[in-house]
Amino acid sequence: MNKRNFLKIISIIVIAIGIGSITFSKSNHNVNAASWGAKSLFTTPKATRGTWYYKEDGRIKHCKITAHTVDGRKLYKILPEKEYAKWENRVEHQNIKEHRKLISKINTIQFQAYKLKWHGITSFNTNGWVTGAGNGIYYVPVTKTRHGKKVKAIRFGSGAGNYFDRYGYKTKKLAR
């Protein structure tokens, strides 16, 4: 399978998942000069917002989620299928060097996002913007028991099935 066909298949899967899982928020924030066709800001569920600490490779790291960003990357609602296809086609017709440069640039400043229910809990997913997308990262607010107390946490997942990666906590002490 050549790279172009692979990208088309991945994009179709992501679009299908996104369209099937999107729930629209009450507010529709229009964006004036967003790049790559983005029109509306995505609003994260309130329960997911804040700075979350987690342990990875023996070190404490953090993830900051605001109303419209994750770790400084702006979040936008997924484009309608026809618009998405237009932008994807534009990206796809670049040479490989330009394509990689563009993917790198876009993925450092913005993600597309959608809300979903995971075991009845309102959560969200982020992934690359018209750049091969992928299955992204899932953010699910949960309650965990740490040091004998129930505390708020966030479950980070990835892959097509929201496979568990790690839990994040509100303090560095809980993350240890």
KABELZI-V383770 format. One record per backbone hydrogen bond with DSSP energy under -1.0 kcal/mol. CO is the residue of the C=O (numbers start at 1). NH is the residue of the N-H. E is the energy in kcal/mol with one decimal. If there is no record, write none. Layout:
CO & NH & E
CO & NH & E
This chain:
2 & 6 & -2.2
3 & 7 & -2.6
4 & 8 & -2.0
5 & 9 & -2.4
6 & 10 & -2.5
7 & 11 & -2.5
8 & 12 & -2.4
9 & 13 & -2.2
10 & 14 & -2.5
11 & 15 & -2.7
12 & 16 & -2.5
13 & 17 & -2.6
14 & 18 & -3.0
15 & 19 & -3.1
16 & 20 & -2.1
17 & 21 & -1.4
18 & 22 & -1.6
29 & 41 & -2.4
35 & 38 & -1.4
39 & 31 & -3.2
40 & 77 & -2.9
45 & 48 & -1.8
46 & 49 & -1.3
50 & 65 & -2.8
52 & 63 & -2.3
53 & 169 & -3.0
54 & 61 & -3.3
56 & 59 & -1.9
59 & 56 & -2.9
61 & 54 & -2.4
63 & 52 & -2.9
64 & 71 & -3.4
65 & 50 & -2.9
67 & 44 & -2.3
68 & 75 & -2.4
69 & 66 & -2.2
70 & 73 & -2.1
73 & 70 & -1.8
74 & 111 & -2.6
75 & 42 & -2.2
76 & 113 & -2.6
80 & 84 & -2.7
81 & 85 & -2.4
82 & 86 & -1.9
83 & 87 & -2.3
84 & 88 & -2.8
85 & 89 & -2.4
86 & 90 & -1.7
87 & 91 & -2.2
88 & 92 & -2.8
89 & 93 & -1.4
91 & 94 & -1.6
95 & 99 & -2.7
96 & 100 & -2.4
97 & 101 & -2.0
98 & 102 & -2.5
99 & 103 & -2.5
100 & 104 & -2.4
101 & 105 & -2.3
102 & 106 & -3.0
103 & 107 & -2.5
105 & 108 & -1.0
106 & 109 & -1.4
106 & 110 & -2.6
109 & 74 & -2.2
111 & 76 & -2.1
112 & 127 & -2.2
114 & 125 & -2.3
116 & 123 & -3.1
118 & 121 & -1.7
121 & 118 & -2.4
123 & 116 & -2.3
124 & 139 & -2.8
125 & 114 & -1.7
126 & 137 & -2.2
127 & 112 & -2.5
132 & 134 & -1.0
133 & 128 & -1.1
137 & 126 & -2.2
138 & 157 & -1.9
139 & 124 & -1.7
140 & 155 & -3.5
142 & 153 & -2.6
144 & 151 & -3.4
146 & 149 & -1.8
149 & 146 & -2.9
151 & 144 & -2.6
153 & 142 & -2.7
154 & 168 & -2.7
155 & 140 & -2.0
156 & 165 & -2.7
156 & 166 & -1.4
157 & 138 & -2.7
158 & 163 & -3.0
159 & 162 & -1.4
163 & 158 & -2.1
166 & 156 & -2.9
168 & 154 & -2.3
169 & 53 & -3.9
171 & 175 & -1.2
172 & 176 & -1.1
